[in-house]
Amino acid sequence: MDRQIKPAHARLLSSLNIKNKSPVHCLTGLIFTSKFPRVDYEKISGDRLGETSESIRKRVQAARDIQIKRFANVEGVICNADMRIGEVRQYCQLQPEGQSLMRAAMSQLQLSARAYHRILKLARTIADLAGSEEIQSAHLAEALQYRPKIMMG
């Protein structure tokens, strides 16, 4: 049975450079397609040792302690993930360099308000893990790279 492709689906398929396939086939292919970043041979083959589990455990516990102390007087919030918009505004303030980075990310990546707040919460957690009181642009950049991406092709 020959199925007609609707104009909206045809535009989507042409934007993805997919021809002569049904929309269902294409979407199924997108769901199961994954891409992994390339890793330099030197990075994975060297004798350099990574951080020990004990060291990581100590950093995570220190970050948890920071968050427990930070939110001791805030009802319903015990960690960065629990922050509401008011707490995000209070505890996730960015320096001018971070504001410029976030402004560019919002524009180029077309982030929603929800994504904006999630990135700030994650940047706050990364700063806590680094033992930093302020969110630095490096923390924000790391948080931005962890945001989910739709892989095509």
N, C-alpha and C positions, 0 to 999 in steps of 0.2 A: 504494500500500500504506500503510495507516494504522498507524503505529508507536506503541506504548504508551510513555509516558514513565515511567521508574522513579520511585518516591517520592523517592529521594535527589536525582535530577536535577530533579524538580519543585520541591523545596525550594530548590535552587541557583538555578533559573530565577526563582522567585518572589522570592528575595532580591535578584536583579539587576533586578527589575521587567521581566522578559521573559516574554511570554505567547504561546502558540500557535506556538512554534518548537521544532525539535528540538535536543537538546543539542549535536550536531555543528555545526549552523548557528550556534548561539550562541557556542561556543568558537572557531570560525573567525572570527566577527565580532570577538571579543575580541582575537585575535592580530593582526588587521590594523587595529585602532583605535588611533589615537594622539591625544594631546592636547598642545597646546603652550601654555605660559604666555603670557598677554597681556603685551605690551610697550607702555609709554607712548610716544606719538608723540615727546615731547620728548627721550626717551633716545636714540632712533635717528636723529632728524633734526637734532640740534644740530651745532655746529661743533667740539665737543670731540673731541680726538684721543685714541685709545686708546694703550695701551702699545706701544712699538715691538718688533719681533721681536728686535732686539739686546738690549734691556732684559730681555725674557722669557728669552732664551738665557742671559744672565748670571745671572739668578735661579735658573734650573733648574740650571746648572752649580754654583752656590754650594750649593744644596740637595744635589746629588749628592756634592759634596766633604764636606759635613757628615756625610752618611750613611756614606761610605767611612771617614772618621775614626772615627765612632761605633762601627762594626762591625769595625774593624781586627783586634781580638783575638777575634772571635766566628766560629767555624768555620761555614761554610755560609751565612752571612748577609752580603750586601753592600749591601742597601738595605732600606728599611722594609717593602716588600712581602714580603721573605723572612723576616721575624720570626716566630718561633714564640711560643707562649704565654708562656714565661719572659721572652723579650725584650720582648714587649708589656707585661708587668707592670713590667719594669725601666725601659723608655724611654718609656712612654706614660702616665705617672701624671698624674692630673687634679687640679686645684685644687678646693677645696670647691664653688665655683660650677659647675665643669664636672661634678663628681660628681652634683650635684643635677640638672643638665640631662640627663645620661646616665641617671640613675635614672628620670626622667620619660619619657624617650624609650623606655627598655626597657619600661616599663609601658604607655604609650599606643600605641606602635607594635608591641608584642609581638615584640621582636627576639629572635632566637636567639643562642646563645653565639657562633656563627660570625659573625653580623652584628655583634655587639658588638666582636669583635676586628678585623674588617675596618674598621669605623668608626674605631676607635682608631688603626689603622695609617694610614688616610687623614688623620685629624686631625694625626698626627705629621708627615706629609708636608706638609700645608698650613702647619703651624707652621715647618717647615724652609724652605719657600718664602718665608715672611714674615721669616725670620731670627730666629725666636724660639726660645729654649732650652726654654721651657715651652709646653705645649699650653694655650692660653687658651680660654675658653668660646666666643669667636667662631670659632676654628678648629674646635672640635667642632660648633658649629651649622652651619658650612659643610659639614663632612663628612656630617652627618645629612641635609642637603638633597640630597646627591648619591646617596643610596641608591635603588636601583631601586624603582619603584612599579608596581603592577598597575593599569592604567587600565581602568575599567569605564564603559560607557555613553557 
